[in-house]
């Protein structure tokens, strides 16, 4: 063996310092605030979930997680911004079924690839949709509604918050599985749609459970069933559509993604803090208030979830002939 020279010592020292510095850089992530992009306007259910999670993640990360609303093109503008961001963990996305399943299937011009352009971080929560009708409609169960629609094909319309939304496609899946006909009436948001259902201009609607909850409790709308596989804890008396139409399942979900190529230590830290945030008792209680089910998944489980959602919705979108410029 050769003797240990000054030069060897210097090289070893530099290498050790670089290795220590790199490890230290990874272990101390984040060193500055993180931007959490919400690809919709402030005030909606995705924005509410994002702000709850951001506040709790800020505490765990020791850096502020700042929510930034980047609305446009049904969520695609904000999602595309994150897809093109530096993969350093400082720009992340609060995604939904719209940004990562429906829009990629419906858009003629693709702004991003829902699978290839992102690093999955965690599936955070699932929010049920609900089938509601005007109380004057002579149907008190899903079976009665199916019978009514079959007795008068094409007579009845259903409302949604917009063309190509998860609520629109909830109706299309219902038609496909029940063998019924309904004309879709698209509104610019859930609020105007709900107003027309309450006024009985359009008697049927698929809506997010949180926004219809008080209207059902007050008797202004009649809830027939929830769209998830299991009953909603906040409305245990409501059956599921799948009880009548086996295989029916739709819901809205929220998940965190980063740009593709997030370093493993950064991904692990973000996943750990996101899971810890949604499972915090205070956050979990707030999410439960509007019928959300907390998940807090691994990165791999979210990747599998997105692929399954794309596979589920592809034939529904194709059969409905829905496309967006």
Secondary structure as GFF3:
##gff-version 3
##sequence-region A 1 325
A	DSSP	alpha_helix	6	27	.	.	.	ID=ss1
A	DSSP	beta_strand	34	38	.	.	.	ID=ss2
A	DSSP	alpha_helix	45	61	.	.	.	ID=ss3
A	DSSP	beta_strand	65	69	.	.	.	ID=ss4
A	DSSP	three_ten_helix	73	75	.	.	.	ID=ss5
A	DSSP	alpha_helix	76	83	.	.	.	ID=ss6
A	DSSP	beta_strand	91	96	.	.	.	ID=ss7
A	DSSP	alpha_helix	97	97	.	.	.	ID=ss8
A	DSSP	pi_helix	98	102	.	.	.	ID=ss9
A	DSSP	alpha_helix	103	106	.	.	.	ID=ss10
A	DSSP	beta_strand	118	133	.	.	.	ID=ss11
A	DSSP	alpha_helix	142	151	.	.	.	ID=ss12
A	DSSP	beta_strand	157	160	.	.	.	ID=ss13
A	DSSP	alpha_helix	166	178	.	.	.	ID=ss14
A	DSSP	beta_strand	183	186	.	.	.	ID=ss15
A	DSSP	alpha_helix	190	198	.	.	.	ID=ss16
A	DSSP	beta_strand	204	208	.	.	.	ID=ss17
A	DSSP	alpha_helix	209	217	.	.	.	ID=ss18
A	DSSP	beta_strand	222	226	.	.	.	ID=ss19
A	DSSP	three_ten_helix	233	235	.	.	.	ID=ss20
A	DSSP	beta_strand	239	240	.	.	.	ID=ss21
A	DSSP	three_ten_helix	241	243	.	.	.	ID=ss22
A	DSSP	beta_strand	251	259	.	.	.	ID=ss23
A	DSSP	alpha_helix	264	278	.	.	.	ID=ss24
A	DSSP	alpha_helix	281	289	.	.	.	ID=ss25
A	DSSP	beta_strand	292	294	.	.	.	ID=ss26
A	DSSP	alpha_helix	299	320	.	.	.	ID=ss27
###
